[in-house]
Amino acid sequence: MQITVHRTTQPKAMPDAQALGFGKYFTDQMFLMDHSPESGWHTPRIAPYTPFLLDPANLTLHYGQSIFEGLKAFARPDGSIHIFRLLDHMDRFVRSAERLGMPLFHPSDVAEAIETLVDLDRNWVPKQRGTALYIRPTLIAADNVLGVRPADHYLMYVICSPVGSYYSKGTAPTRIYVEETYSRSSLGGLGEAKTAANYAASLLAAEESKAKGFDQVLWLDAKEHRFVEEVGTMNIFFVIDDVLITPPLNGTILDGITRRSVIELAREWHLHFQERPITMDEVVEASRSGTLQEVFGSGTAATISPVGELNYKGEALIINERPNSIRQRMYDTITGIQYGEIPDTHNWLTLVEPHAAANNGNGNHYATPEANEVGIVNSIVNSQT
């Protein structure tokens, strides 16, 4: 894919690496690509990070035809940068697009664009352990029309953000409220797609749980509110009587890439592992009998997060994680691979090599954005002579 690159002429100040938080700062450049019925995917480009001009009738704003991904790039002491499970994320990005009736694309093309963007903004990849460059590919409808239908025009873009810990208290155990009233998804719905609608549906419950002093919500099935599904930003795992258990993929929960990594490691280590339905009644019984040994979440944002409490029907299920826990071993192994401290025997990492596209575009400057015929920002680039 031929990517046109136009570097910014006004680089941003680098944020304090000790106070990054999550998703607060953004790099100098972004990737964009358009889709139309006539041309298919076209005009792949990297341009300075800038706001969009959106028509008030933009279809995404009204009907939510929007998907995204989230993945990370990690810096090593030798200066190299590696992206964790890049193609796996791109495959899931395509599946989400298909579920929302959006145009498909080659995962390798978008992967190449991401590598080029990260190479161009490599100075933004923080170097401290516990930090990373968070990469957010997004695909939105670009038609300006009222009426419930798939769009004809689309915009794909990728932005990047240097991040620290997702949770304000770092890797300390989280307190999770088990939601019994609201539902995140149902069979046949959008639960397995990484779409904005899924997260919008979770916001009210999340805010109500935070008001009660909890960090996250654990979602149960929509039909009976008995079966465990996932946490708001993570898949969930239990260790009960030395057996690692996680709910199965049935179309209502996200096929987490970190979840996949945990399962692959569990099988490689010959752990007692079960991917099966699990009810909260079973979790409560395990807690009362003393066989609930661990609960942890997995996700790109937080990697592996310990759960210290599950609150269900007013009962606090306290998890006192044992020494040499599976959770700690998973965390140490996955982060060790990400930061290059452990060999990547699974081929999970993609080395970001210098791309020719990242070396051109010098001598160009980015002029005032101008809206195109579908209301999305259109890059106007002039060459300096």
C-alpha positions as CSV (number, residue, x, y, z in Angstrom):
1,M,0.0,0.0,0.0
2,Q,1.4,3.4,-1.0
3,I,1.1,5.7,1.9
4,T,1.6,9.4,1.4
5,V,3.3,11.1,4.4
6,H,3.1,14.7,5.4
7,R,4.9,15.5,8.6
8,T,3.8,18.1,11.1
9,T,5.7,21.4,11.2
10,Q,4.6,22.1,14.7
11,P,5.6,19.1,16.9
12,K,3.9,18.9,20.3
13,A,5.7,19.1,23.6
14,M,6.4,15.6,25.1
15,P,4.4,14.9,28.2
16,D,6.0,13.9,31.5
17,A,6.5,10.1,31.3
18,Q,5.9,9.8,35.0
19,A,2.3,11.3,34.7
20,L,0.9,9.9,31.5
21,G,-2.3,8.3,32.8
22,F,-4.3,6.8,30.0
23,G,-5.5,8.3,26.8
24,K,-4.7,12.0,27.7
25,Y,-2.0,12.8,25.2
26,F,-1.7,12.1,21.5
27,T,1.2,12.0,19.1
28,D,2.1,14.4,16.3
29,Q,0.7,12.4,13.4
30,M,-2.3,10.2,12.5
31,F,-3.2,7.8,9.7
32,L,-6.3,8.3,7.5
33,M,-7.9,6.4,4.6
34,D,-11.2,6.8,2.8
35,H,-13.7,4.4,1.3
36,S,-16.3,5.1,-1.4
37,P,-18.4,2.8,-3.6
38,E,-16.6,4.0,-6.7
39,S,-13.0,3.8,-5.5
40,G,-13.1,1.3,-2.6
41,W,-10.3,2.1,-0.1
42,H,-8.2,5.0,-1.3
43,T,-5.9,7.8,-0.4
44,P,-4.0,6.2,2.5
45,R,-2.1,9.0,4.2
46,I,-0.3,10.1,7.3
47,A,-0.9,13.7,8.3
48,P,-0.6,15.9,11.3
49,Y,-3.0,15.1,14.2
50,T,-5.9,17.5,13.7
51,P,-9.6,17.7,14.6
52,F,-12.2,16.6,12.1
53,L,-14.9,18.7,10.5
54,L,-18.2,16.8,10.8
55,D,-21.5,17.6,9.3
56,P,-24.3,17.7,11.9
57,A,-26.1,15.0,9.8
58,N,-23.0,12.6,9.9
59,L,-24.5,9.1,10.0
60,T,-22.1,8.0,12.8
61,L,-23.4,10.6,15.2
62,H,-27.0,9.4,14.8
63,Y,-26.8,5.7,14.3
64,G,-23.5,4.6,15.8
65,Q,-21.9,2.9,12.9
66,S,-18.5,2.9,14.5
67,I,-15.8,0.3,15.4
68,F,-12.4,0.5,16.9
69,E,-9.4,-1.5,18.1
70,G,-6.8,-1.0,20.9
71,L,-3.3,-2.4,20.8
72,K,0.1,-1.4,22.2
73,A,3.7,-0.8,21.1
74,F,6.6,-1.2,23.5
75,A,10.0,0.3,23.6
76,R,13.2,-1.7,24.6
77,P,16.5,-0.4,26.0
78,D,18.2,-1.0,22.6
79,G,15.8,1.5,21.0
80,S,13.7,-1.1,19.1
81,I,9.9,-0.9,19.2
82,H,7.6,-3.9,19.0
83,I,3.8,-4.1,18.6
84,F,2.0,-6.9,20.5
85,R,-0.2,-9.2,18.4
86,L,-0.7,-6.7,15.6
87,L,-2.3,-9.0,13.0
88,D,-4.5,-10.6,15.6
89,H,-5.9,-7.2,16.4
90,M,-6.3,-6.4,12.7
91,D,-8.2,-9.7,12.1
92,R,-10.6,-8.7,14.9
93,F,-11.0,-5.2,13.4
94,V,-12.1,-6.8,10.2
95,R,-14.6,-9.1,12.0
96,S,-16.1,-6.0,13.8
97,A,-16.4,-4.2,10.4
98,E,-18.3,-7.2,9.0
99,R,-20.7,-7.4,11.9
100,L,-21.6,-3.7,11.4
101,G,-22.0,-3.9,7.7
102,M,-18.9,-1.9,7.0
103,P,-16.5,-2.4,4.0
104,L,-13.8,-5.0,4.6
105,F,-10.1,-4.4,4.2
106,H,-6.9,-6.4,4.2
107,P,-5.6,-6.7,7.8
108,S,-2.0,-6.6,6.5
109,D,-2.6,-3.2,4.8
110,V,-3.8,-1.6,8.0
111,A,-1.0,-3.3,9.9
112,E,1.5,-1.7,7.5
113,A,-0.1,1.7,8.0
114,I,0.2,1.3,11.8
115,E,3.8,0.2,11.6
116,T,4.6,3.3,9.4
117,L,2.7,5.6,11.8
118,V,4.5,4.2,14.9
119,D,7.9,4.5,13.1
120,L,7.1,8.1,12.3
121,D,6.2,8.8,15.9
122,R,8.7,6.5,17.5
123,N,10.0,9.3,19.8
124,W,6.5,9.2,21.4
125,V,6.9,5.6,22.6
126,P,7.6,5.9,26.3
127,K,10.6,3.9,27.6
128,Q,9.8,3.2,31.2
129,R,8.5,-0.2,32.2
130,G,4.7,-0.1,32.7
131,T,4.3,2.4,29.9
132,A,3.5,1.9,26.2
133,L,2.2,3.6,23.1
134,Y,-1.5,2.8,22.8
135,I,-2.7,2.6,19.2
136,R,-6.4,3.3,18.4
137,P,-7.6,2.3,14.9
138,T,-11.2,3.5,14.3
139,L,-13.6,3.1,11.4
140,I,-16.7,5.4,11.1
141,A,-19.4,6.1,8.6
142,A,-18.9,9.3,6.7
143,D,-22.3,10.0,5.0
144,N,-24.3,13.0,5.8
145,V,-27.9,11.6,5.8
146,L,-30.7,10.8,8.1
147,G,-32.1,7.3,7.7
148,V,-31.2,4.0,9.3
149,R,-28.9,2.2,6.7
150,P,-25.2,1.4,6.3
151,A,-23.2,4.3,4.9
152,D,-21.8,4.5,1.4
153,H,-18.7,6.4,2.5
154,Y,-16.3,5.6,5.4
155,L,-13.3,7.0,7.1
156,M,-10.6,4.9,8.8
157,Y,-8.1,6.6,11.0
158,V,-5.5,5.7,13.5
159,I,-4.3,7.8,16.4
160,C,-1.7,7.0,19.1
161,S,-1.3,7.9,22.7
162,P,1.6,7.4,25.2
163,V,0.1,5.7,28.3
164,G,0.9,4.5,31.7
165,S,-1.4,2.4,33.9
166,Y,-5.1,2.2,32.9
167,Y,-6.2,2.3,36.6
168,S,-5.3,5.2,38.8
169,K,-4.1,2.9,41.5
170,G,-1.9,0.9,39.1
171,T,-1.7,-2.8,39.6
172,A,-3.4,-2.9,43.0
173,P,-6.4,-5.3,43.3
174,T,-9.7,-3.9,41.9
175,R,-13.1,-3.9,43.5
176,I,-15.8,-5.1,41.1
177,Y,-19.6,-4.8,41.3
178,V,-21.6,-7.7,39.8
179,E,-24.4,-6.1,37.8
180,E,-27.8,-7.6,38.2
181,T,-30.1,-5.0,36.5
182,Y,-28.5,-3.8,33.3
183,S,-27.3,-5.9,30.4
184,R,-24.3,-5.2,28.1
185,S,-25.2,-7.6,25.3
186,S,-27.4,-10.6,24.3
187,L,-27.2,-13.6,22.0
188,G,-27.3,-12.4,18.4
189,G,-26.3,-8.8,19.4
190,L,-23.1,-6.9,19.2
191,G,-21.2,-8.4,22.2
192,E,-18.4,-9.9,20.2
193,A,-17.8,-6.7,18.1
194,K,-15.6,-3.9,19.3
195,T,-18.1,-1.2,18.6
196,A,-18.9,2.1,20.3
197,A,-22.4,0.9,21.0
198,N,-21.2,-1.8,23.4
199,Y,-19.3,0.7,25.5
200,A,-22.1,3.3,25.5
201,A,-24.4,0.6,26.9
202,S,-22.1,0.1,29.8
203,L,-21.5,3.7,30.9
204,L,-24.5,4.2,33.2
205,A,-23.9,0.9,35.2
206,A,-20.2,1.8,35.4
207,E,-20.9,5.2,36.8
208,E,-23.4,3.8,39.3
209,S,-20.9,1.2,40.5
210,K,-18.1,3.9,40.9
211,A,-20.5,5.9,43.0
212,K,-20.7,2.9,45.3
213,G,-16.9,2.7,45.5
214,F,-16.2,0.1,42.9
215,D,-13.7,0.2,40.0
216,Q,-15.6,-1.9,37.4
217,V,-18.7,-3.8,36.6
218,L,-18.9,-7.6,36.0
219,W,-21.6,-8.3,33.4
220,L,-23.9,-11.3,33.6
221,D,-25.9,-12.9,30.8
222,A,-28.9,-10.9,29.6
223,K,-31.5,-13.7,29.8
224,E,-31.1,-15.0,33.4
225,H,-28.5,-12.7,35.0
226,R,-26.8,-15.8,36.3
227,F,-23.9,-16.6,34.0
228,V,-20.6,-14.7,34.1
229,E,-19.6,-12.9,30.9
230,E,-17.0,-10.2,31.2
231,V,-15.9,-7.0,33.0
232,G,-16.4,-3.6,31.4
233,T,-12.9,-3.4,30.0
234,M,-11.6,-6.9,30.5
235,N,-12.3,-10.6,30.1
236,I,-12.4,-12.5,33.4
237,F,-10.7,-15.6,34.8
238,F,-11.3,-17.6,38.0
239,V,-9.1,-20.1,39.8
240,I,-11.3,-22.5,41.7
241,D,-9.8,-25.5,43.4
242,D,-6.6,-25.2,41.2
243,V,-8.6,-25.0,38.0
244,L,-8.4,-21.9,35.7
245,I,-11.8,-21.1,34.3
246,T,-13.1,-18.5,31.9
247,P,-16.4,-18.1,30.1
248,P,-16.6,-19.3,26.5
249,L,-17.0,-17.2,23.4
250,N,-20.6,-17.4,22.5
251,G,-21.1,-14.1,20.7
252,T,-21.9,-12.0,23.7
253,I,-18.3,-11.3,24.9
254,L,-15.3,-9.9,23.2
255,D,-12.7,-12.3,21.8
256,G,-9.9,-10.6,23.8
257,I,-6.4,-10.8,22.5
258,T,-4.9,-10.8,26.0
259,R,-7.5,-13.5,26.9
260,R,-6.2,-15.5,24.0
261,S,-2.7,-15.1,25.2
262,V,-3.6,-16.3,28.7
263,I,-5.3,-19.4,27.3
264,E,-2.4,-20.2,25.1
265,L,0.0,-19.9,28.0
266,A,-2.3,-22.0,30.3
267,R,-2.3,-24.8,27.8
268,E,1.4,-24.5,27.2
269,W,2.1,-24.8,30.9
270,H,-0.3,-27.8,31.2
271,L,-2.5,-26.0,33.8
272,H,-5.9,-27.4,34.6
273,F,-7.9,-25.1,32.4
274,Q,-11.6,-25.0,31.5
275,E,-13.4,-22.7,29.0
276,R,-17.0,-23.1,30.1
277,P,-20.1,-21.4,31.4
278,I,-19.8,-20.4,35.0
279,T,-22.6,-19.0,37.2
280,M,-22.2,-16.5,40.1
281,D,-23.8,-19.2,42.3
282,E,-20.7,-21.3,41.6
283,V,-18.4,-18.4,42.4
284,V,-20.2,-17.6,45.6
285,E,-20.1,-21.3,46.7
286,A,-16.3,-21.4,45.9
287,S,-15.8,-18.2,48.0
288,R,-17.7,-19.6,50.9
289,S,-15.9,-23.0,50.8
290,G,-12.5,-21.4,50.5
291,T,-11.7,-22.8,47.0
292,L,-11.9,-19.4,45.2
293,Q,-8.2,-18.9,45.0
294,E,-7.9,-16.1,42.3
295,V,-9.9,-13.8,40.1
296,F,-8.2,-11.6,37.5
297,G,-9.1,-9.7,34.4
298,S,-7.2,-9.6,31.1
299,G,-7.2,-6.8,28.5
300,T,-5.0,-4.6,26.3
301,A,-5.4,-1.6,28.5
302,A,-4.6,-3.2,31.9
303,T,-2.9,-6.4,30.7
304,I,-3.5,-8.6,33.7
305,S,-5.4,-7.0,36.6
306,P,-6.0,-8.7,40.0
307,V,-9.5,-8.6,41.5
308,G,-9.6,-8.2,45.2
309,E,-13.3,-8.1,45.7
310,L,-16.5,-9.2,43.9
311,N,-19.7,-7.7,45.3
312,Y,-22.8,-9.8,44.5
313,K,-26.2,-9.3,46.0
314,G,-24.7,-7.2,48.8
315,E,-22.1,-9.8,49.7
316,A,-18.4,-9.0,49.4
317,L,-16.6,-12.0,48.0
318,I,-13.0,-11.3,49.1
319,I,-10.2,-13.0,47.1
320,N,-7.0,-13.4,49.0
321,E,-4.6,-14.2,46.2
322,R,-2.1,-16.9,47.1
323,P,1.6,-16.6,46.7
324,N,3.0,-17.8,43.3
325,S,-0.4,-17.1,41.7
326,I,-1.3,-18.0,38.2
327,R,-2.3,-14.3,37.7
328,Q,1.2,-13.1,38.7
329,R,2.9,-15.7,36.5
330,M,0.7,-14.6,33.5
331,Y,1.4,-11.0,34.2
332,D,5.2,-11.5,34.5
333,T,5.3,-13.6,31.3
334,I,3.1,-11.5,29.1
335,T,4.8,-8.2,30.1
336,G,8.2,-9.9,30.0
337,I,7.6,-10.8,26.3
338,Q,6.2,-7.3,25.6
339,Y,9.3,-5.6,27.0
340,G,11.8,-8.1,25.6
341,E,12.8,-9.6,28.9
342,I,11.5,-13.0,27.9
343,P,12.0,-14.6,24.4
344,D,9.0,-14.3,22.2
345,T,8.6,-18.0,21.3
346,H,5.0,-17.4,20.2
347,N,5.7,-14.8,17.5
348,W,3.4,-12.4,19.2
349,L,5.6,-9.3,18.5
350,T,6.0,-7.3,15.3
351,L,9.3,-5.3,15.1
352,V,8.7,-1.8,13.8
353,E,11.3,-1.4,11.2
354,P,12.1,1.9,9.4
355,H,9.7,2.4,6.6
356,A,10.4,4.3,3.4
357,A,7.2,6.2,3.8
358,A,8.2,7.5,7.2
359,N,11.3,9.0,5.6
360,N,9.5,11.0,2.9
361,G,7.2,13.9,3.1
362,N,9.9,16.2,4.4
363,G,9.6,19.7,3.0
364,N,5.8,19.6,3.1
365,H,3.6,21.5,5.4
366,Y,0.0,20.9,6.4
367,A,-2.4,23.7,5.6
368,T,-5.8,24.5,7.0
369,P,-8.2,21.5,7.0
370,E,-11.0,21.7,4.5
371,A,-14.2,19.6,4.6
372,N,-14.7,17.3,1.6
373,E,-18.0,16.3,0.0
374,V,-19.0,14.0,2.9
375,G,-18.1,16.3,5.7
376,I,-14.9,14.7,6.9
377,V,-11.7,16.6,7.2
378,N,-9.8,16.7,3.9
379,S,-6.0,17.2,4.0
380,I,-4.7,20.1,2.0
381,V,-1.0,19.7,1.5
382,N,1.3,22.2,-0.1
383,S,5.0,21.6,-1.0
384,Q,7.6,24.1,0.1
385,T,9.9,25.2,-2.6
